[in-house]
Amino acid sequence: MAMWNPWRGCKKCSEGCLHCYIHKGDTKRGVDTNAIVKTKDFTKPIECLNNGNYKMRAGIVYTCFSTDFLIEEADDWRAACWQMMKERQDCTFLFLTKRIERFMECIPADWNHGYDHVVVCCTIENQQNADRKLGIFQTLPIQHKCITAQPLIERIDIERYLDDIELVVVGGESDPCARPLDYDWVLHIREQCIRKNVAFEFRQCGTYFIKDGKKYKLQTKDLCSQARKADIDFHPNHSSGSKKSNS
């Protein structure tokens, strides 16, 4: 897998952004996160070695994970990125966005029903934004759709939005002042995914994690490993996933 951040910087736009790790990291380094600027990696997907081969190998490319691919300030640069994606048909470009309402005004003219090698992931954190964003998301012409509920800050119902969704990822918030993640909320989303035969992944616990009514404080380094230990990921057509009980 590869990482491609053609620009950096972002602006908070939803409740899930409250303790954004990008903003926190930039603050420590004295960087203004609100300044959206091109990076030296802008043309990374099409840069070549002396022998003419691409420097960036084929495979999954995590795109704009330090910003938002649909952010307004990048409107003048996005067309060039779409063109690079089209050139690299050997790669699968995946990006997350909190700005799904901008999608139709940000796509290339030949998008039609979507590029087969582009995965779009809509991020949500509470019921209000799930209803608003996923209501839009389900109408969009995208071949590969995913949902990320991270940080999940309350119990949500999304089953009615899961048609044509390939994967739902759930995770908690990492911060000394993080809002707690209740394990029951995670299992509730998992149950909805199983009923709709949609893949589910529990990506990370929160700094404050509630299970069976008891609140735990976890170290950042343990958030992902503790989620894996729960062993509740579900992948359709894999019997082991569908038979797992609540951990």
C-alpha positions as MATLAB code, in Angstrom:
seq = 'MAMWNPWRGCKKCSEGCLHCYIHKGDTKRGVDTNAIVKTKDFTKPIECLNNGNYKMRAGIVYTCFSTDFLIEEADDWRAACWQMMKERQDCTFLFLTKRIERFMECIPADWNHGYDHVVVCCTIENQQNADRKLGIFQTLPIQHKCITAQPLIERIDIERYLDDIELVVVGGESDPCARPLDYDWVLHIREQCIRKNVAFEFRQCGTYFIKDGKKYKLQTKDLCSQARKADIDFHPNHSSGSKKSNS';
ca = [
       0.000    0.000    0.000;
       1.040    3.604   -0.547;
       0.143    7.003    0.910;
      -0.528   10.002   -1.339;
      -1.187   13.449    0.091;
      -1.217   15.897   -2.842;
      -2.010   18.724   -0.421;
      -2.034   19.186    3.320;
      -4.051   21.205    5.773;
      -7.705   20.957    6.650;
     -10.536   22.786    8.408;
     -12.845   21.394   11.050;
     -16.338   20.903    9.678;
     -18.204   18.453   11.935;
     -18.520   17.184   15.482;
     -16.046   14.411   14.688;
     -13.300   16.964   14.094;
     -13.189   18.160   17.711;
      -9.989   16.302   18.634;
      -8.572   15.834   15.117;
      -5.131   14.208   15.207;
      -3.984   16.281   12.216;
      -4.702   19.547   14.021;
      -3.101   18.278   17.222;
       0.061   17.188   15.414;
       0.337   20.468   13.534;
      -0.105   22.460   16.737;
       2.848   20.635   18.290;
       4.958   21.444   15.221;
       3.804   25.059   15.015;
       2.076   24.472   11.660;
      -1.126   26.241   10.627;
      -3.515   23.420    9.724;
      -5.969   25.909    8.200;
      -3.465   26.675    5.427;
      -4.237   24.228    2.613;
      -1.162   23.932    0.394;
       0.204   21.587   -2.248;
       2.856   19.138   -1.125;
       6.011   17.913   -2.808;
       4.146   14.640   -3.421;
       1.510   16.201   -5.656;
       2.608   14.220   -8.736;
       3.708   11.130   -6.790;
       1.499    8.574   -8.643;
       2.998    9.354  -12.059;
       6.618    9.985  -11.139;
       8.968    7.526  -12.858;
      12.321    5.900  -12.260;
      15.149    6.168  -14.762;
      13.989    2.922  -16.369;
      10.552    4.392  -17.013;
       8.708    2.394  -14.360;
       6.521    4.199  -11.851;
       8.134    4.937   -8.499;
       4.882    4.240   -6.701;
       4.016    0.569   -6.876;
       0.642   -0.796   -7.923;
      -1.842   -1.502   -5.140;
      -3.974    0.394   -2.677;
      -3.222    4.109   -2.430;
      -4.519    5.900    0.661;
      -5.312    9.339   -0.699;
      -5.522   12.612    1.257;
      -5.424   10.980    4.681;
      -3.963   14.181    6.164;
      -6.663   16.383    4.647;
      -9.933   16.015    2.708;
      -9.977   15.247   -1.010;
     -13.132   17.342   -1.454;
     -12.046   20.392    0.529;
     -12.958   23.668   -1.186;
      -9.456   25.120   -1.177;
      -8.225   22.306   -3.420;
     -10.803   22.792   -6.176;
      -8.207   24.136   -8.612;
      -5.890   21.141   -8.074;
      -8.331   18.239   -8.026;
      -8.722   17.836  -11.796;
      -5.019   17.070  -12.100;
      -5.380   14.433   -9.385;
      -8.274   12.756  -11.182;
      -6.135   12.645  -14.310;
      -3.288   10.985  -12.438;
      -5.721    8.447  -11.008;
      -6.955    7.659  -14.501;
      -3.391    7.073  -15.633;
      -2.709    4.658  -12.780;
      -5.334    2.014  -13.508;
      -3.097   -0.478  -11.700;
      -3.796    1.257   -8.392;
      -6.867    1.457   -6.186;
      -7.263    4.980   -4.826;
      -9.169    5.266   -1.543;
     -10.132    8.538    0.084;
     -12.240    9.546    3.087;
     -14.338   12.681    3.131;
     -16.411   14.645    5.607;
     -17.663   16.762    2.705;
     -19.698   14.232    0.726;
     -22.262   16.911   -0.130;
     -19.634   18.423   -2.479;
     -19.033   15.219   -4.398;
     -21.033   15.891   -7.550;
     -19.388   19.278   -8.088;
     -15.920   17.781   -7.655;
     -15.979   14.847  -10.095;
     -14.466   14.796  -13.608;
     -16.659   15.050  -16.705;
     -16.162   11.376  -17.586;
     -16.993   10.038  -14.122;
     -20.356    8.609  -15.264;
     -21.093    5.757  -12.821;
     -17.702    6.048  -11.168;
     -14.141    4.872  -11.732;
     -13.788    1.201  -10.883;
     -10.435    1.766   -9.161;
     -11.585    4.567   -6.828;
     -13.105    3.857   -3.401;
     -14.992    6.664   -1.649;
     -15.467    6.509    2.108;
     -18.011    8.771    3.809;
     -17.214    9.602    7.434;
     -19.849   10.002   10.142;
     -19.859   10.254   13.923;
     -23.422   10.701   15.188;
     -27.006   10.121   14.079;
     -27.552   13.633   12.784;
     -24.600   13.490   10.419;
     -25.307    9.872    9.507;
     -28.777   10.832    8.299;
     -27.580   13.949    6.497;
     -24.460   12.549    4.872;
     -25.513    8.972    4.189;
     -28.798   10.182    2.759;
     -26.691   11.946    0.124;
     -24.101    9.188   -0.162;
     -26.626    6.515   -1.097;
     -27.726    8.525   -4.154;
     -24.262    9.137   -5.594;
     -22.832    7.342   -8.658;
     -19.899    5.603   -6.985;
     -18.871    2.033   -7.738;
     -17.152    1.344   -4.422;
     -18.582    2.884   -1.253;
     -17.447    2.568    2.351;
     -18.541    4.198    5.611;
     -16.247    5.197    8.456;
     -17.893    5.816   11.827;
     -14.801    7.170   13.537;
     -14.794    8.707   16.003;
     -18.157    7.220   16.907;
     -19.593    9.462   19.628;
     -23.090    8.016   20.063;
     -25.286    5.044   19.193;
     -26.431    5.256   15.576;
     -28.793    3.435   13.238;
     -27.510    3.176    9.664;
     -29.031   -0.053    8.383;
     -31.272    1.742    5.899;
     -28.184    3.274    4.274;
     -26.191    0.060    3.836;
     -27.366   -0.962    0.373;
     -24.349   -0.941   -1.996;
     -21.921   -0.331    0.892;
     -18.872   -2.609    0.818;
     -17.385   -1.919    4.256;
     -18.194   -0.132    7.518;
     -15.298    0.823    9.795;
     -15.900    1.800   13.423;
     -13.523    3.368   15.917;
     -13.250    5.564   18.968;
     -11.595    8.879   19.680;
      -8.001    9.245   20.813;
      -7.366   12.239   23.093;
      -6.975   13.035   26.809;
     -10.352   14.787   26.520;
     -11.877   12.188   24.180;
     -15.547   11.419   24.208;
     -16.088    7.826   25.340;
     -16.828    4.924   23.019;
     -19.403    2.440   24.285;
     -18.789   -1.116   23.092;
     -22.547   -1.623   22.793;
     -22.589    1.062   20.051;
     -19.935   -0.891   18.151;
     -21.836   -4.154   18.423;
     -25.056   -2.414   17.362;
     -23.456   -1.300   14.081;
     -21.936   -4.748   13.618;
     -25.376   -6.348   13.930;
     -26.762   -4.006   11.286;
     -23.910   -4.880    8.930;
     -24.422   -8.603    9.416;
     -28.112   -8.296    8.628;
     -27.249   -6.461    5.394;
     -24.252   -8.725    4.628;
     -21.849   -5.785    4.648;
     -18.243   -6.138    5.806;
     -17.525   -4.659    9.241;
     -14.252   -3.761   10.944;
     -13.674   -2.552   14.489;
     -10.585   -0.431   13.872;
      -9.769    1.046   17.280;
     -11.096    1.545   20.794;
     -11.308    5.023   22.248;
      -9.097    6.523   24.927;
     -12.163    6.171   27.140;
     -13.898    2.881   26.464;
     -17.098    1.621   28.045;
     -17.840   -2.097   28.219;
     -20.556   -3.748   30.312;
     -21.157   -0.387   31.999;
     -17.545   -0.037   33.169;
     -15.342    2.781   31.885;
     -11.703    2.129   30.988;
      -8.878    4.495   30.069;
      -6.570    3.066   27.411;
      -3.188    4.156   26.154;
      -3.036    5.379   22.574;
      -0.602    2.616   21.611;
      -3.158   -0.011   22.663;
      -6.280    1.302   20.927;
      -5.922   -0.722   17.729;
      -4.593   -3.887   19.347;
      -7.451   -3.943   21.864;
      -9.951   -3.610   19.033;
      -8.324   -6.554   17.243;
      -8.509   -8.639   20.429;
     -12.282   -8.173   20.421;
     -12.221  -10.311   17.255;
     -15.582   -9.087   15.946;
     -14.734   -8.138   12.358;
     -17.247   -9.512    9.883;
     -16.591  -10.336    6.246;
     -19.451  -11.681    4.122;
     -19.169  -15.270    2.961;
     -16.643  -16.033    5.707;
     -18.440  -18.237    8.168;
     -15.977  -17.553   10.985;
     -16.866  -13.863   10.985;
     -20.613  -14.371   10.945;
     -20.522  -16.771   13.899;
     -18.490  -14.677   16.299;
     -20.203  -13.820   19.538;
     -20.002  -10.582   21.464;
     -16.600  -10.331   23.080;
];
